């Protein structure tokens, strides 16, 4: 049976192109067929080095990941979010190689490529599911847009000089009205992204929950909140607003929000699946990605040994 791997790369960066070429030559050398979008294939010039029978290209984003065992992504979190758009409907696991800055969604660093290739060839990786959110925008009773997010859906002001007047609702009941820069509705996966920058809590990926964080809200009660995964969050853009707001999903997809728009955010019908090479605790990932100091830590096992000496 043919094994297919979707390859997605940040083709505007020289180091990503070089890494993608290395990965492509190694995987096809082991008999795996690579599928790429046509633009990526042209940018990587793989046909100059790889037998054409081992390459498949397509311009159809809807079916690009179909029948692929895995999506290997070379770049930063932005490139992984692009891959999530291609893979989510087909539940194709994503294995990211970080060539960006923090790279929370990536599993491997550039120096781990040889280990990653061996794991793919031998199918020595695990897969975990990450909660997503589905987002619906209404104007009156009419649905004007539907979209989704892996990290967050944020409602923000479109004009820098004006605040946005919003009412926030949770589970069909109004919570508060805010004059603010916006509101972030995040997933646990997105808790280390925009949510983190906005002062929201870091939530371990194994926790099923939705997060809501106001942005610079002028109100007595404007605290970050964590609600049940079954909750429905709603944000209403009040009619009194003089200008538009804007909905951003994962920083990639936007919807203009006129006064009177209503945005509903709920748990997504499909997760995004991430491939893992290691079973390292999320705490270790936080320490490594943020460069946190743990100097002086001895741990329970070390303290126990010390007590018997």
C-alpha positions, 0 to 999 in steps of 0.5 A: 500500500502506498504511503503518502506524506503531505509536505508543507513548507515556509517557502519564503525562508531559505533555511526552510527550503533547505530543510524541506528539500532534505526531508523530501529526499530522505522520505522519498528515498525510503519509498514514501510518496510526497504530496505538495501544493503546486506552488510549494513544489515549484518553490522547492524545485524537488523535481530536479532531485527526486523521481517524478513518480514519488511526487504528487502536486495539487491546487485543490486545498480541500483534497490536498491532505486526503489519503495522506498518513501525515503532514510534515510541516517545515516552518514556524507556528504560522506555517503549522496553522496553514497546514491545519487548514489543509488537514483538519477535514481529513483528520491528518496528523501534523508533525511540525519542524520549528524554524520560527521563534517559539514554535509551541505547535512544532514537535521537532527542531531543525537539528532533530530532522534525522530522528524525525525521518526515522520515526516517520519511516518506522511509524514511531510517533503518537497522535493527540487531538487538540480542541478547536472552536467553530465560529458563526457570525450573525447579522440579525437572524442571518448567518453571514460567515462561518469559520473556525480556529485552532488557537483563538477567535478574537473580536477586535476594533478596526480603528485604532482611535476608537474603542469597541462597545461589546456585550459578552454572553456565556451560555445564553446569559449576558455577562458584561458590557465592555468598552474595549480593544476587543475580546479573545476566545481561545482554546487550551492550545491557543493559551500560549499564543494571543491569549498569553500576550493578553494576560490570559492563563496558560492551560495544559493541552489535556484540559478541555475548556474555552478561554475568554480574555478581554483586551484593555476593557474599561470595566470593573469586572474584566478578568480572564475566564475559563469556562466549560468546553460545552459552553457557548461564548457570544460577543455582540457588537453594539449598534452604537458603535460608529465603525466596524469591528473585525473577527480574526481567526488564528490571525489568518482569516478575517470577517468584517463585523458591522454594528449589530453583529453577533459572534458565537464561539463553541467547541469545534466539530472536528479537532486538529491532530498533532503527531508527537515524537516524544512524551515530554510533559507540557511543563518541560515544553513551557520551560524550554520554549520560554527559557524559564529559570528552574535553578535550584530545583531538586524534585521529589525524588532527589529530596527523598534520596537526600532525606535518607543520607 
